[in-house]
Amino acid sequence: MTSSVDFRGHPLFPPGFNNPTRFEADVFDCEVWGTIPSDIEGNFYRMQCDFEYRPPMNEWMTGFNGDGHLSRFRFKDGHVDYRSRYVKTARIMAERHARRRLFGVYRNPFTDDPSVKHINRSAANTHMYWHGGKLFCLKEDSLPYTVDPQSLQTLGDWNFDGQWGSQTMSAHPKIDPVTGEMIAYGYQARGLLTKDVTACIVNAEGKVTRQWWFQSPYVGIMHDQAITQKHILIPLIARTTSLERLKKGLPMWEWDGSLPTMIAVIPRDGDSKDVRWFKGPARNTLHFLNATDRGGKITMELPTSDGERDPSQIRRWTFNLNSRKDTFEEEVVSKTPGFLPRMDDRYLSLDYRYAFLSSNDPSLKPDLERAPAMKRMGRFASNVLQRLDVKTGEIKQCPMEPVVSLQEAMFVPRKGSKAEGDGYVVAVANNYESTSSDLVIADATRMEQGVVATVKLPFRLRSGTHGNWYAQSELPPIRDEFGASI
């Protein structure tokens, strides 16, 4: 019998970056190559799925069933401090107590050890958002955990003082930059495999002020959303499941290309009866860029592909609210691959221009002498940071050293600037030469000039899920051991 802490031979963990890290760290004043711009001040948080114990052999190969492991890079005065901690969920603490894996494959309670039947399954491993004075760590199958934004100490799970009626909350809420409200939702909201969906508005103080309930056409994944100033859009994607599948001991989702893509369009000033569903062909997508009201139409940009394993493109979906047609139109904005694009979040729901993404430029080849392990990456190596103009399709890009592959890109506004895209693009890079992780920084207005600074970590991080940037002015002050602000 294989030990719970022996990861050898598991298909999820080939040699390299995606082996579990299984440690927490503090690095004061990280090594920096180049110069950190003085107008970057704040905190870059990022999440990864880590594994303290060996999962079942038939675990979903995405790795999304690992334990939540939160990192923070704090920028101030040209210096960077790093901290990481596990989110101490009920799940991870139960497994630590037992010293073995107790929770089965991805979102399948039928595969759990009977001893954890009544324990919250959340791994809190997908995203983090600061809102209403709380830092939420999120996983879409349950309610969030809250974490101290400075120490990263886990404070406990949270149900909005009982105001949140759903059993679940998505890992992709959106913060309206005009009103300061958080728009969030939950699916399978009344329990496992239910079609119930709820969407909510949470005000700037963290109170639920509005809620919609409705039913989805089928049980499928509803991983992300988009918002406009007038609407909420929640796509239903053709990854589906069933009770029979779960009882067979399989992870929750499987691709079903025969199902349509369905998008719920919710008027923010309407009621549940006003929810309108649009449909289109099966599309493989999980994440969305932005949506904008344009008279009687809505446009939404997103990375998507035709099938489960096809390369993604940035496309635009258009919904005509003045038409009785229940279909949406689709056009290609850019053929550049990249399934985790981000934007300047200060322009979320508004007319905007730029997307920022980690992508692959096939003309740039890896240096296999310095980093032979990159031979396995192929087209999946993200070797450039890009700024995409969604209006014209123009791309500006920053090439990487030929020994790294990038994780999700993140836009960081320049301190004191309000202009869209005026700031920096940051991303964690897997350095296959040193087998350690770097944080690379490029000027978003001068991408072609290359990386301006690289923060070097003396260890590797696993591939991350998502990250967010918060200026220090948005968070509680950091105090030293004597109580003084630092």
C-alpha positions in Angstrom: 0.0 0.0 0.0 1.4 3.4 -1.0 2.0 5.9 1.8 -0.2 9.0 2.0 3.0 11.1 1.8 4.6 9.1 -1.1 3.8 10.9 -4.3 5.9 8.8 -6.7 4.2 7.2 -9.6 1.1 9.4 -9.4 0.1 10.7 -12.9 -0.7 14.1 -11.4 2.9 14.6 -10.2 5.5 14.1 -13.0 9.0 15.2 -12.0 9.2 19.0 -12.0 7.3 22.0 -10.9 4.0 20.4 -10.2 5.2 18.1 -7.5 3.7 19.2 -4.1 5.8 21.8 -2.3 4.3 21.1 1.2 5.9 24.0 3.1 5.1 27.5 4.2 7.7 30.3 3.9 8.8 33.8 4.8 11.4 35.6 2.7 12.3 39.1 4.0 13.7 41.4 1.3 13.8 39.0 -1.6 16.6 38.9 -4.1 15.8 41.2 -7.0 17.5 41.3 -10.5 17.0 44.8 -12.0 15.2 47.6 -10.2 11.7 47.5 -8.7 9.9 50.6 -9.9 9.2 53.0 -7.0 5.6 53.5 -8.1 4.6 49.9 -7.3 3.3 49.8 -3.7 1.0 47.1 -2.5 0.4 43.4 -2.3 0.2 40.7 -5.0 -1.7 37.7 -3.6 -1.7 34.4 -5.5 -3.2 31.0 -4.9 -2.0 27.6 -5.7 -3.4 24.1 -5.2 -0.9 22.1 -3.1 -1.2 18.6 -1.7 -0.3 17.6 1.8 -1.4 14.0 1.2 -1.5 11.7 -1.9 -4.9 11.9 -3.8 -6.5 8.9 -5.4 -5.0 7.7 -8.6 -8.0 8.7 -10.7 -7.9 12.3 -9.4 -9.0 15.0 -12.0 -5.8 15.8 -13.9 -6.2 19.5 -13.5 -4.9 19.3 -9.9 -7.8 21.5 -8.7 -8.4 19.3 -5.7 -5.2 20.3 -3.9 -5.1 22.3 -0.6 -5.3 26.0 -0.8 -1.9 27.6 -0.4 -1.8 31.4 -0.4 1.2 33.6 -1.2 1.7 37.3 -0.7 4.4 39.5 -2.4 4.5 42.8 -0.6 6.1 45.8 -2.5 7.3 48.9 -0.8 10.2 51.3 -1.6 11.7 49.1 -4.2 11.8 46.0 -1.9 9.7 42.9 -1.9 8.8 40.6 1.1 7.3 37.2 0.5 5.0 35.1 2.7 3.0 31.9 2.1 0.6 29.9 4.3 -1.8 27.1 3.8 -5.5 28.0 4.3 -6.3 26.0 7.4 -9.6 24.6 6.3 -11.6 22.0 8.2 -10.5 19.6 5.5 -6.8 20.1 5.8 -6.9 20.0 9.6 -8.9 16.8 9.6 -6.3 15.2 7.3 -3.4 16.5 9.5 -5.0 15.0 12.5 -5.4 11.6 10.8 -2.0 11.9 9.0 -3.6 10.6 5.8 -5.8 11.6 2.9 -9.5 11.5 3.9 -11.1 13.4 1.0 -11.5 11.6 -2.3 -11.5 12.9 -5.9 -12.6 16.3 -7.1 -16.1 17.3 -5.8 -17.2 13.7 -5.2 -18.3 13.1 -1.6 -19.0 9.5 -2.4 -15.2 8.9 -2.5 -14.5 10.4 0.9 -13.6 8.5 4.1 -16.8 8.1 6.2 -15.2 9.9 9.1 -15.4 13.2 7.2 -19.0 12.9 6.1 -20.1 16.1 8.0 -16.9 18.1 7.4 -16.8 21.0 5.0 -15.1 19.7 1.8 -13.8 23.2 0.7 -10.1 23.4 -0.1 -10.3 27.2 -0.4 -7.8 26.9 -3.2 -8.9 28.9 -6.3 -9.0 32.7 -5.7 -8.9 35.5 -3.1 -10.8 38.8 -2.9 -10.6 41.7 -0.5 -14.0 43.2 0.2 -15.9 44.6 3.1 -12.8 44.4 5.3 -12.2 40.7 4.7 -9.8 38.7 2.6 -11.9 35.8 1.2 -10.3 32.5 0.0 -12.7 30.9 -2.4 -13.6 27.5 -3.8 -16.8 27.3 -5.8 -18.2 24.2 -4.1 -18.7 25.9 -0.8 -18.6 29.2 1.2 -15.4 31.2 1.6 -12.8 31.2 4.3 -11.4 34.4 5.6 -7.7 35.1 6.1 -5.7 37.9 7.7 -4.3 40.0 4.8 -1.0 40.5 6.5 -0.2 37.4 8.5 -2.2 35.1 6.2 -3.5 33.4 9.4 -6.8 31.6 8.7 -9.7 33.2 10.6 -12.5 30.8 9.7 -15.3 30.2 7.3 -17.8 32.9 6.5 -21.5 33.0 5.6 -22.0 36.8 5.6 -23.7 36.7 9.0 -26.2 34.2 7.7 -27.3 36.4 4.8 -26.0 34.1 2.1 -28.7 31.7 1.3 -26.7 29.4 -1.0 -24.5 26.5 0.1 -21.9 27.6 -2.4 -20.1 30.8 -3.7 -18.2 31.1 -6.9 -14.4 31.8 -6.8 -15.0 34.6 -9.3 -16.9 37.4 -7.7 -16.5 40.8 -9.4 -16.1 44.2 -7.7 -18.0 47.0 -9.5 -15.5 49.9 -9.7 -18.3 52.5 -9.8 -20.4 51.4 -6.9 -17.9 49.4 -4.8 -20.3 46.5 -4.7 -19.3 42.9 -5.0 -21.4 40.8 -7.4 -21.2 37.1 -6.6 -23.1 33.9 -7.3 -23.3 30.3 -6.4 -24.4 27.2 -8.4 -25.6 23.8 -7.2 -26.7 26.4 -4.6 -29.1 24.1 -2.7 -26.9 21.1 -2.7 -25.0 18.6 -4.7 -26.2 18.3 -8.4 -29.1 20.7 -8.0 -29.8 23.1 -10.8 -30.3 26.0 -8.4 -28.3 29.2 -9.0 -28.2 32.3 -6.9 -26.7 35.7 -7.7 -26.1 38.3 -5.1 -25.0 41.9 -4.6 -22.8 42.6 -1.5 -22.4 46.2 -0.6 -19.1 47.9 0.3 -19.6 47.1 4.0 -20.0 43.4 3.3 -23.8 43.1 3.6 -26.0 41.2 1.1 -28.4 43.7 -0.3 -30.0 41.8 -3.2 -30.4 38.2 -4.3 -31.8 36.4 -7.3 -32.7 32.6 -7.5 -33.2 30.7 -10.7 -32.6 27.3 -12.3 -29.9 26.4 -14.9 -30.9 24.4 -18.0 -28.6 21.5 -17.0 -26.1 20.7 -14.3 -22.8 22.0 -15.7 -19.8 24.1 -14.6 -20.5 27.8 -14.0 -17.0 28.8 -13.1 -16.8 32.6 -13.9 -19.0 35.5 -14.6 -18.9 38.9 -16.3 -20.7 42.1 -15.2 -21.8 45.3 -16.9 -23.3 48.4 -15.3 -26.7 47.0 -16.1 -26.3 43.2 -16.2 -24.8 40.1 -14.7 -23.7 37.3 -17.2 -23.2 33.8 -15.9 -22.1 31.2 -18.6 -23.0 27.5 -18.2 -20.3 25.4 -20.0 -20.5 22.0 -21.5 -18.7 20.2 -18.7 -21.4 18.1 -17.0 -21.9 15.4 -14.4 -24.5 13.0 -12.9 -25.3 11.0 -9.8 -24.3 7.9 -11.8 -20.9 9.3 -12.5 -20.2 10.3 -8.9 -21.4 6.9 -7.6 -18.8 5.3 -10.0 -16.1 7.1 -8.0 -15.2 9.6 -10.7 -14.3 13.3 -10.4 -17.3 15.6 -11.0 -16.8 16.9 -14.5 -16.6 15.5 -18.0 -16.7 17.3 -21.4 -19.9 16.8 -23.4 -19.6 18.6 -26.7 -23.3 17.8 -27.5 -24.5 20.3 -25.0 -24.9 24.0 -25.8 -23.1 26.8 -24.1 -25.8 28.7 -22.1 -25.5 32.2 -20.7 -27.8 33.7 -18.1 -28.2 37.4 -18.5 -29.6 39.0 -15.3 -30.8 42.6 -15.3 -29.3 44.2 -12.2 -32.5 46.2 -11.7 -34.8 43.2 -12.5 -36.2 40.2 -10.7 -35.5 36.5 -11.0 -38.3 36.2 -13.6 -36.3 38.6 -15.8 -33.3 36.2 -16.2 -32.9 35.5 -19.9 -30.9 32.5 -21.3 -28.9 32.8 -24.5 -27.3 29.7 -26.2 -24.5 28.8 -28.6 -22.4 25.8 -29.6 -20.3 24.0 -27.1 -17.3 26.0 -26.2 -14.4 25.1 -23.9 -13.9 28.1 -21.6 -13.7 28.9 -17.9 -12.6 32.5 -17.6 -13.8 35.8 -19.0 -12.3 39.2 -19.6 -15.0 41.9 -19.5 -18.5 42.8 -20.7 -19.9 46.1 -21.7 -23.4 47.6 -22.3 -23.7 48.9 -25.8 -27.2 50.3 -26.2 -29.5 47.3 -26.6 -26.6 44.9 -26.9 -23.9 43.5 -24.6 -20.5 42.5 -25.8 -18.3 40.1 -23.8 -14.6 39.2 -24.5 -13.2 35.9 -23.4 -10.7 33.1 -24.2 -12.4 30.1 -25.7 -11.9 27.1 -28.0 -14.2 24.9 -30.0 -13.3 21.7 -28.2 -11.8 20.3 -25.0 -8.2 20.2 -26.3 -8.2 22.9 -28.9 -6.0 26.0 -28.4 -7.9 29.0 -27.2 -8.5 32.3 -29.0 -9.8 35.6 -27.7 -13.4 36.0 -29.0 -16.3 38.4 -28.6 -19.8 37.2 -27.8 -22.6 39.7 -28.6 -26.1 39.5 -27.0 -28.9 41.4 -28.7 -31.4 42.2 -25.9 -33.7 43.9 -28.4 -34.1 40.7 -30.4 -36.3 37.7 -29.5 -33.5 35.4 -30.7 -32.1 33.3 -27.9 -28.7 32.9 -29.6 -25.5 35.0 -29.3 -23.1 36.1 -32.1 -19.4 35.2 -32.0 -16.3 36.7 -33.6 -12.6 36.3 -33.2 -10.8 39.3 -31.6 -7.3 37.6 -31.6 -5.9 34.2 -32.4 -3.3 34.6 -29.6 -3.5 31.7 -27.2 -3.9 32.3 -23.5 -6.7 31.0 -21.3 -6.2 33.3 -18.3 -6.3 36.9 -19.6 -6.7 39.7 -17.1 -7.5 43.4 -17.4 -7.2 46.7 -15.6 -9.9 46.0 -13.0 -10.6 49.7 -12.5 -12.4 49.4 -15.9 -14.3 46.3 -15.1 -17.9 46.5 -16.6 -16.9 49.7 -18.4 -15.8 50.5 -21.9 -12.1 49.3 -22.0 -9.3 48.6 -24.4 -6.6 46.3 -23.0 -6.2 42.7 -21.9 -3.0 41.3 -20.4 -2.0 37.7 -20.7 0.7 35.1 -20.6 0.9 33.5 -24.1 3.0 31.4 -26.4 4.9 32.8 -29.3 5.9 29.8 -31.4 8.8 31.7 -33.0 10.6 31.9 -29.7 12.2 28.6 -28.9 13.2 27.3 -25.4 16.9 26.8 -24.6 16.9 23.1 -24.1 20.6 23.0 -23.3 20.0 25.2 -20.2 16.6 23.8 -19.5 16.1 20.3 -21.0 12.9 19.8 -18.9 11.2 22.4 -21.2 11.1 19.8 -24.0 7.9 18.4 -22.4 6.2 21.8 -22.5 5.7 22.3 -26.3 3.0 24.8 -27.1 1.9 24.9 -23.5 5.0 27.0 -22.5 3.9 30.6 -21.9 7.0 32.5 -23.1 5.7 36.0 -23.6 3.7 38.6 -21.6 1.2 40.4 -24.0 -0.9 43.5 -24.0 -3.8 42.9 -26.4 -5.9 45.8 -27.7 -9.4 44.3 -27.8 -10.6 47.1 -30.1 -8.0 46.7 -32.8 -6.4 43.3 -32.1 -2.9 44.9 -31.8 -0.5 43.0 -29.6 2.5 44.4 -27.8 4.6 41.7 -26.1 7.5 41.2 -23.7 9.6 38.0 -24.4 10.9 35.9 -21.5 14.2 34.2 -20.9 14.1 31.0 -22.9 14.2 28.9 -19.7 10.9 30.0 -18.2 7.2 29.4 -18.6 4.8 31.9 -17.2 1.7 31.5 -15.0 -1.3 33.9 -14.9 -0.5 37.5 -15.8 -1.8 40.3 -13.5 -2.1 44.0 -14.1 -0.8 46.4 -11.4 -1.8 50.1 -11.7 1.0 52.6 -11.4 0.6 54.4 -8.1 -1.3 57.7 -8.5 -2.4 57.0 -12.1 -6.0 56.5 -13.3 -5.4 55.9 -17.0 -6.3 52.5 -18.3 -3.3 50.2 -18.7 -0.9 52.6 -17.0 1.1 50.3 -14.8 2.8 47.0 -14.8 2.2 43.4 -15.7 3.5 40.8 -13.2 3.5 37.0 -13.4 5.1 34.1 -11.6 7.5 32.2 -13.9 8.6 28.6 -13.6 12.4 28.8 -14.1 13.4 25.4 -15.6 17.1 26.2 -15.4 17.2 26.8 -11.7 14.0 24.8 -10.8 12.9 27.7 -8.8 10.3 30.5 -9.2 10.6 34.0 -10.3 8.2 37.0 -10.3 8.7 39.0 -13.4 7.7 42.6 -13.9 7.1 44.4 -17.2 6.0 48.0 -17.9 2.5 47.7 -19.4 3.1 50.8 -21.5 6.5 49.7 -22.8 6.2 45.9 -23.2 8.7 45.6 -25.9 11.5 46.9 -23.7 11.5 43.7 -21.7 11.4 42.7 -18.1 12.3 45.6 -15.8 12.8 43.5 -12.7 12.8 39.9 -11.5 12.1 38.8 -8.0 14.0 35.6 -7.2 12.6 33.0 -4.8 15.0 30.4 -3.4 12.4 27.6 -4.1 9.7 26.6 -6.6 6.0 27.3 -6.4 3.4 25.0 -8.0 1.4 26.3 -10.9 -1.0 28.8 -9.5 -4.7 29.2 -10.0 -5.4 33.0 -9.7 -4.0 36.2 -8.2 -5.1 39.7 -7.3 -3.4 43.0 -6.6 -4.4 45.3 -3.7 -2.7 48.7 -3.0 -1.5 49.0 0.6 -3.9 51.9 1.0 -6.9 49.5 0.5 -5.7 47.2 3.3 -5.3 47.6 7.1 -1.9 49.2 8.0 1.0 46.8 8.6 2.4 47.3 12.1 5.7 46.1 13.6 6.1 44.4 16.9 5.8 47.7 18.8 2.5 48.6 17.0 4.0 51.3 14.7 2.9 51.4 11.0 5.5 50.1 8.6 
